[in-house]
Amino acid sequence: MEKEKIVLAYSGGLDTSVIIPWLKENYNNAEVIAVCGNVGQGKETEGLEERALKTGASKLYIEDLTEEFITEAIFPCVKANAVYEGKYLLGTSMARPIIAKRLVEIAKKEGATAICHGATGKGNDQVRFELTIKALAPELKIIAPWRLDTWKMQSREDEMAYLEAHGIPFEAGHDNSYSRDRNIWHLSHEGLELEDPANEPNYEHLLQLGVSPEKAPDTPEYVTLHFEKGVCTAVNGKEMGPVEMLTTLNELGGKNGIGIQDICENRVVGMKSRGVYETPGGSILYYAHRELEYLTLDKQTQAWNEICSTKFTELVYSGEWFTPLREALSKYFDSVNETVTGDVKLKLYKGNIIPAGSTSPYSLYNESIASFTTGELYNHKDADGFINLFGLPMKVRAMMMQNKK
């Protein structure tokens, strides 16, 4: 009988290292194919192949998904101004469907019958991974060890003991650190002092992508972003591809203390969790895009965008990326962004992003109309009839109330 093949979402950390031998033990010595989706986590992918094979995987795929992550997930979210609960720029939320999509593709290529992930039963990632798998490959079985009775390990110490008992070497490192998720868009931090919302984050110990505003330079730095149809294509006059563009903005934002958010957010599963997010380049990109929208979108479209953006953000956060509604909303935002083209100049100073001028060939700002000096296109007398009609409901109600007295 041919062995069952299981594709594992693999990071190389302790949890997924333990899951490999655990799967083989609990699923009739199944073949475990490890897959690491590289969405810009940097050096974290180094040495993974040796580690995966030592712990029992038959092979390891390291898939470079960085540019796909930016073009297929980040850009649509920027066009939609998608920010969860006013602070979180969806760094992990956007990445999981892209990774899960590749897991499905490799599972089909390898003839696997199941996909396994190491997300716990308390977090958002289990939802994001599994909804994507269900949407793209409903025939595949999903294995979530942390939710199974056969998974007996409840601590880091339990996992280390399991590996030792199975004769599997693993360099543990220290565990006095935050729980982090990193990609080219952001770095999240949870745990340690952050578990008590009353505590101020220890930014000296915590930050990795940049500095705190207090440690940023004492002189402001200017940056100009050029957009074509809602997508940033150049920084400071230099045309750049998606990866170079975001890397450049991360460097600029990081050194100026930009994009640090401390939030107690509502998870999909119902609980609140506290975390700190570093999103230096993403914060600049979002801010610049919004500034250009202020210049190029009409009043009704801007108002409707706010409504659509709230729903779009909710879908992304909850892992509902591959759904008809999210796809339809993306098409709407693509259409709206047809005129979001131009240049936005920003001043970066000690954690602040300050507008420094915007231009666009699609600008709806007309100086002749907006100027305090009377222009040809606006007659002050026209306001009489407008105000009379606009205020008519209030006037009628006031008259009725007077007659009731």
C-alpha positions as CSV (number, residue, x, y, z in Angstrom):
1,M,0.0,0.0,0.0
2,E,1.4,3.4,-1.0
3,K,2.2,5.8,1.8
4,E,-0.1,8.7,2.3
5,K,1.4,12.1,1.4
6,I,0.9,15.1,3.6
7,V,2.0,18.6,2.8
8,L,3.1,20.6,5.8
9,A,3.2,24.4,6.1
10,Y,6.7,24.6,7.4
11,S,8.6,27.4,9.1
12,G,11.5,25.5,10.7
13,G,10.5,26.6,14.2
14,L,10.0,24.2,17.1
15,D,6.3,23.6,16.4
16,T,6.6,22.6,12.8
17,S,9.8,20.6,13.5
18,V,7.9,18.5,16.0
19,I,4.9,18.1,13.7
20,I,7.0,16.2,11.1
21,P,7.8,13.2,13.3
22,W,4.4,13.4,14.9
23,L,2.7,13.1,11.6
24,K,4.8,10.1,10.6
25,E,4.0,8.5,14.0
26,N,0.2,9.1,13.9
27,Y,-0.5,8.7,10.2
28,N,1.1,5.3,9.4
29,N,4.5,6.6,8.6
30,A,3.1,9.0,6.0
31,E,5.5,10.9,3.7
32,V,5.7,14.5,4.9
33,I,6.5,17.1,2.3
34,A,7.5,20.4,3.9
35,V,6.7,23.7,2.2
36,C,8.0,27.1,3.3
37,G,6.4,30.1,1.6
38,N,9.0,32.9,1.5
39,V,7.0,36.2,1.7
40,G,10.1,38.3,2.6
41,Q,11.0,37.0,6.0
42,G,14.7,37.3,5.2
43,K,17.3,35.1,6.9
44,E,14.6,32.9,8.5
45,T,14.7,30.6,5.5
46,E,18.4,29.9,5.8
47,G,19.3,26.3,6.8
48,L,15.7,25.1,6.6
49,E,16.3,22.2,4.1
50,E,18.8,20.5,6.4
51,R,16.5,21.0,9.4
52,A,13.5,19.6,7.6
53,L,15.2,16.5,6.3
54,K,16.8,15.8,9.7
55,T,13.4,15.8,11.4
56,G,11.9,13.4,8.9
57,A,10.5,15.3,5.9
58,S,11.1,13.7,2.5
59,K,11.7,17.0,0.8
60,L,11.4,20.7,1.3
61,Y,10.0,23.3,-1.1
62,I,11.1,26.9,-0.4
63,E,8.8,29.0,-2.6
64,D,9.7,32.6,-3.3
65,L,6.3,34.3,-3.1
66,T,7.5,37.8,-2.2
67,E,6.6,39.6,-5.4
68,E,3.3,37.7,-5.7
69,F,2.5,38.7,-2.2
70,I,3.0,42.3,-3.0
71,T,1.2,42.4,-6.4
72,E,-1.6,40.0,-5.6
73,A,-2.4,40.9,-2.0
74,I,-0.7,44.1,-0.8
75,F,-1.6,46.2,-3.8
76,P,-5.3,45.3,-3.7
77,C,-5.3,46.1,0.0
78,V,-3.6,49.5,-0.5
79,K,-6.2,50.3,-3.2
80,A,-8.9,49.5,-0.7
81,N,-7.2,51.5,2.2
82,A,-7.7,48.3,4.2
83,V,-6.8,48.9,7.9
84,Y,-8.3,46.7,10.6
85,E,-9.7,48.5,13.6
86,G,-8.0,51.7,12.6
87,K,-4.5,50.4,13.3
88,Y,-3.5,47.0,11.9
89,L,-2.3,47.1,8.3
90,L,-3.1,43.3,7.8
91,G,0.5,42.1,7.4
92,T,-0.2,38.5,8.5
93,S,-3.7,38.5,7.2
94,M,-2.7,39.3,3.6
95,A,0.2,36.8,3.5
96,R,-1.6,33.6,4.7
97,P,-3.9,33.1,1.6
98,I,-0.9,33.5,-0.7
99,I,1.0,30.9,1.3
100,A,-2.0,28.6,1.5
101,K,-2.6,28.9,-2.2
102,R,0.9,27.5,-2.9
103,L,0.4,24.7,-0.4
104,V,-2.6,23.6,-2.4
105,E,-0.7,23.8,-5.7
106,I,2.1,21.7,-4.3
107,A,-0.3,19.2,-2.7
108,K,-2.0,18.7,-6.1
109,K,1.4,18.4,-7.9
110,E,2.7,15.8,-5.3
111,G,-0.6,13.9,-5.2
112,A,-1.0,14.6,-1.5
113,T,-4.2,13.8,0.3
114,A,-3.9,16.3,3.2
115,I,-2.4,19.6,4.2
116,C,-1.2,20.2,7.8
117,H,-0.5,23.4,9.6
118,G,0.9,24.3,13.0
119,A,-1.5,27.1,13.9
120,T,-3.1,26.8,17.3
121,G,-6.7,26.7,18.2
122,K,-6.7,30.2,19.6
123,G,-5.4,32.2,16.7
124,N,-6.5,33.7,13.4
125,D,-4.1,31.7,11.2
126,Q,-5.9,28.4,11.5
127,V,-9.0,30.2,10.0
128,R,-7.0,31.8,7.2
129,F,-5.2,28.7,6.1
130,E,-8.2,26.5,6.2
131,L,-10.6,28.8,4.5
132,T,-8.2,29.1,1.6
133,I,-7.7,25.3,1.4
134,K,-11.5,24.8,1.4
135,A,-12.0,27.4,-1.3
136,L,-9.3,26.0,-3.6
137,A,-9.2,22.3,-2.9
138,P,-12.3,21.1,-1.0
139,E,-11.2,17.5,-1.6
140,L,-8.1,17.8,0.6
141,K,-8.1,16.8,4.2
142,I,-6.9,19.4,6.7
143,I,-4.8,18.3,9.7
144,A,-4.5,20.8,12.6
145,P,-2.6,19.0,15.3
146,W,-3.2,21.5,18.1
147,R,-6.9,20.8,17.9
148,L,-6.6,17.0,18.0
149,D,-6.8,14.7,21.1
150,T,-3.7,12.8,19.8
151,W,-1.6,15.9,20.2
152,K,-0.4,15.7,23.8
153,M,2.2,18.5,23.9
154,Q,1.2,21.7,25.6
155,S,4.5,23.5,26.1
156,R,7.8,24.2,24.6
157,E,9.4,21.8,27.1
158,D,7.0,19.1,26.0
159,E,8.0,19.5,22.4
160,M,11.7,19.4,23.2
161,A,11.2,16.3,25.2
162,Y,9.3,14.7,22.3
163,L,12.1,15.4,19.9
164,E,14.7,14.0,22.3
165,A,12.7,10.9,22.9
166,H,12.6,10.3,19.1
167,G,16.4,10.9,18.8
168,I,15.9,14.0,16.7
169,P,18.5,16.8,17.2
170,F,17.1,20.3,17.4
171,E,18.8,23.5,18.5
172,A,16.3,25.2,20.6
173,G,17.8,28.6,21.1
174,H,16.4,30.8,24.0
175,D,12.7,31.2,24.5
176,N,12.9,34.6,26.2
177,S,11.6,36.3,23.1
178,Y,8.4,37.5,21.6
179,S,6.2,35.5,19.3
180,R,6.8,37.1,15.9
181,D,5.7,36.9,12.3
182,R,7.8,38.6,9.7
183,N,7.4,39.3,6.0
184,I,8.4,42.1,3.6
185,W,5.3,44.1,4.8
186,H,5.6,44.0,8.5
187,L,6.9,42.4,11.7
188,S,4.4,41.5,14.5
189,H,5.3,41.0,18.2
190,E,3.2,39.2,20.8
191,G,4.0,37.9,24.3
192,L,6.2,38.8,27.2
193,E,5.2,42.2,28.7
194,L,2.7,42.8,25.9
195,E,0.4,40.1,27.4
196,D,-0.7,42.8,30.0
197,P,-2.3,45.8,28.2
198,A,-1.3,47.9,31.2
199,N,2.4,47.6,30.3
200,E,4.1,50.0,28.0
201,P,6.0,48.0,25.2
202,N,9.7,47.7,25.8
203,Y,10.7,49.2,22.4
204,E,14.4,49.0,23.2
205,H,14.1,45.2,23.3
206,L,11.3,44.8,20.8
207,L,11.9,46.8,17.6
208,Q,13.7,45.2,14.7
209,L,12.7,47.0,11.5
210,G,13.4,50.5,12.8
211,V,13.8,52.8,15.7
212,S,11.4,54.5,18.1
213,P,10.4,58.0,17.3
214,E,12.6,59.3,20.1
215,K,15.7,57.8,18.4
216,A,14.8,59.0,14.9
217,P,16.9,61.8,13.3
218,D,16.3,65.4,14.5
219,T,15.9,66.6,10.9
220,P,13.0,65.6,8.7
221,E,13.4,63.5,5.5
222,Y,11.3,64.0,2.4
223,V,10.2,61.2,0.1
224,T,8.1,61.4,-3.1
225,L,6.0,58.5,-4.3
226,H,4.7,58.2,-7.8
227,F,1.5,56.2,-8.4
228,E,-0.1,54.7,-11.6
229,K,-3.7,53.7,-11.1
230,G,-3.2,53.2,-7.3
231,V,0.1,51.4,-7.5
232,C,3.4,52.9,-6.4
233,T,5.9,52.6,-9.3
234,A,8.6,55.0,-8.3
235,V,10.3,56.5,-5.2
236,N,12.1,59.8,-5.4
237,G,12.0,59.7,-9.1
238,K,13.5,56.3,-9.5
239,E,11.3,53.6,-11.1
240,M,11.2,50.4,-9.1
241,G,9.7,47.0,-9.1
242,P,7.4,45.9,-6.2
243,V,10.1,44.3,-4.0
244,E,12.7,47.1,-4.4
245,M,10.0,49.8,-3.9
246,L,8.7,48.3,-0.6
247,T,12.3,47.5,0.6
248,T,13.2,51.2,0.0
249,L,10.2,52.5,1.9
250,N,10.9,50.1,4.8
251,E,14.4,51.5,5.1
252,L,13.1,55.1,5.0
253,G,10.3,54.5,7.4
254,G,12.3,52.4,9.8
255,K,15.1,55.0,10.4
256,N,12.5,57.7,10.9
257,G,10.4,55.8,13.5
258,I,7.4,55.3,11.2
259,G,4.7,52.7,11.4
260,I,4.8,51.4,15.0
261,Q,1.3,50.4,16.2
262,D,0.3,49.0,19.6
263,I,-3.2,47.5,19.4
264,C,-5.5,45.3,21.4
265,E,-7.5,43.7,18.6
266,N,-10.5,41.5,18.2
267,R,-9.4,38.1,16.8
268,V,-11.6,36.1,14.5
269,V,-12.2,33.4,17.2
270,G,-13.7,36.0,19.6
271,M,-10.9,36.9,22.0
272,K,-8.9,40.1,22.2
273,S,-5.2,39.9,21.8
274,R,-2.5,42.6,22.3
275,G,0.4,43.1,19.9
276,V,2.8,45.6,18.4
277,Y,3.2,45.9,14.7
278,E,6.1,47.4,12.8
279,T,5.0,48.4,9.3
280,P,7.3,51.2,8.2
281,G,7.1,51.1,4.4
282,G,3.5,50.0,4.4
283,S,2.5,53.0,6.6
284,I,4.1,55.4,4.1
285,L,2.5,53.7,1.1
286,Y,-1.0,53.8,2.7
287,Y,-0.6,57.4,3.6
288,A,0.6,58.5,0.2
289,H,-2.2,56.6,-1.6
290,R,-4.8,58.2,0.6
291,E,-3.4,61.7,-0.1
292,L,-3.7,61.1,-3.8
293,E,-7.3,59.9,-3.4
294,Y,-8.2,63.1,-1.6
295,L,-7.0,64.9,-4.8
296,T,-8.6,62.7,-7.4
297,L,-11.8,61.1,-6.2
298,D,-15.2,62.8,-6.1
299,K,-17.2,63.2,-2.8
300,Q,-19.7,60.3,-3.4
301,T,-16.9,57.9,-4.4
302,Q,-14.8,58.7,-1.4
303,A,-17.8,58.2,0.9
304,W,-18.7,54.8,-0.7
305,N,-15.1,53.8,-0.5
306,E,-15.3,54.1,3.3
307,I,-18.2,51.6,3.4
308,C,-16.6,49.2,1.0
309,S,-13.2,49.4,2.7
310,T,-14.6,48.4,6.0
311,K,-16.2,45.2,4.6
312,F,-13.1,44.5,2.4
313,T,-10.9,44.7,5.5
314,E,-13.1,42.4,7.5
315,L,-12.9,39.8,4.8
316,V,-9.1,40.0,4.6
317,Y,-8.7,39.8,8.3
318,S,-11.0,36.8,8.6
319,G,-9.2,34.8,5.9
320,E,-12.1,35.2,3.3
321,W,-9.7,36.1,0.5
322,F,-10.9,33.6,-2.1
323,T,-14.5,34.6,-1.9
324,P,-16.8,36.1,-4.5
325,L,-17.4,39.2,-2.4
326,R,-13.7,40.0,-1.8
327,E,-13.0,39.5,-5.5
328,A,-15.9,41.7,-6.6
329,L,-14.8,44.4,-4.1
330,S,-11.2,44.3,-5.6
331,K,-12.7,44.8,-9.0
332,Y,-14.5,47.9,-7.7
333,F,-11.4,49.3,-6.1
334,D,-9.4,48.6,-9.3
335,S,-12.0,50.7,-11.2
336,V,-11.9,53.5,-8.6
337,N,-8.1,53.7,-8.7
338,E,-8.1,54.3,-12.5
339,T,-7.6,58.0,-11.8
340,V,-5.3,57.6,-8.7
341,T,-2.2,58.6,-10.6
342,G,0.3,61.2,-9.7
343,D,3.0,62.2,-7.2
344,V,2.8,62.6,-3.4
345,K,5.5,64.2,-1.4
346,L,5.7,63.4,2.3
347,K,7.8,64.6,5.2
348,L,9.0,61.9,7.6
349,Y,9.8,63.2,11.1
350,K,10.1,61.2,14.3
351,G,7.3,58.8,13.7
352,N,5.1,61.3,11.9
353,I,4.1,61.4,8.2
354,I,3.3,64.9,7.1
355,P,1.8,65.8,3.7
356,A,4.2,68.1,1.7
357,G,2.3,68.4,-1.6
358,S,0.5,66.3,-4.2
359,T,0.0,66.6,-8.0
360,S,-2.1,64.6,-10.4
361,P,-3.2,64.9,-14.1
362,Y,-6.6,63.8,-12.7
363,S,-6.8,66.3,-9.9
364,L,-10.4,67.5,-9.1
365,Y,-9.0,70.5,-7.3
366,N,-9.8,73.7,-9.4
367,E,-8.2,76.8,-8.1
368,S,-10.6,79.0,-10.0
369,I,-13.5,77.4,-8.0
370,A,-11.8,76.9,-4.6
371,S,-9.9,80.2,-4.4
372,F,-11.3,82.9,-2.0
373,T,-11.0,85.2,-4.9
374,T,-14.1,85.1,-7.1
375,G,-13.5,83.1,-10.2
376,E,-15.3,82.6,-13.4
377,L,-16.7,79.1,-12.5
378,Y,-18.4,80.0,-9.3
379,N,-21.1,82.6,-8.7
380,H,-21.6,83.4,-5.0
381,K,-25.3,84.2,-5.6
382,D,-25.9,80.5,-6.7
383,A,-25.6,79.6,-3.0
384,D,-28.9,81.2,-2.2
385,G,-31.1,78.7,-4.0
386,F,-28.9,75.8,-2.9
387,I,-29.1,76.6,0.7
388,N,-32.9,77.2,0.5
389,L,-33.4,73.8,-1.0
390,F,-30.8,72.0,1.1
391,G,-32.3,73.4,4.3
392,L,-36.0,72.9,3.3
393,P,-36.5,69.7,5.4
394,M,-35.2,71.5,8.5
395,K,-37.3,74.6,7.9
396,V,-40.5,72.5,7.4
397,R,-39.9,70.5,10.6
398,A,-39.2,73.7,12.6
399,M,-42.5,75.2,11.3
400,M,-44.4,72.1,12.3
401,M,-42.9,72.1,15.8
402,Q,-43.9,75.8,16.2
403,N,-47.5,74.9,15.3
404,K,-47.6,72.2,17.9
405,K,-46.9,74.6,20.7
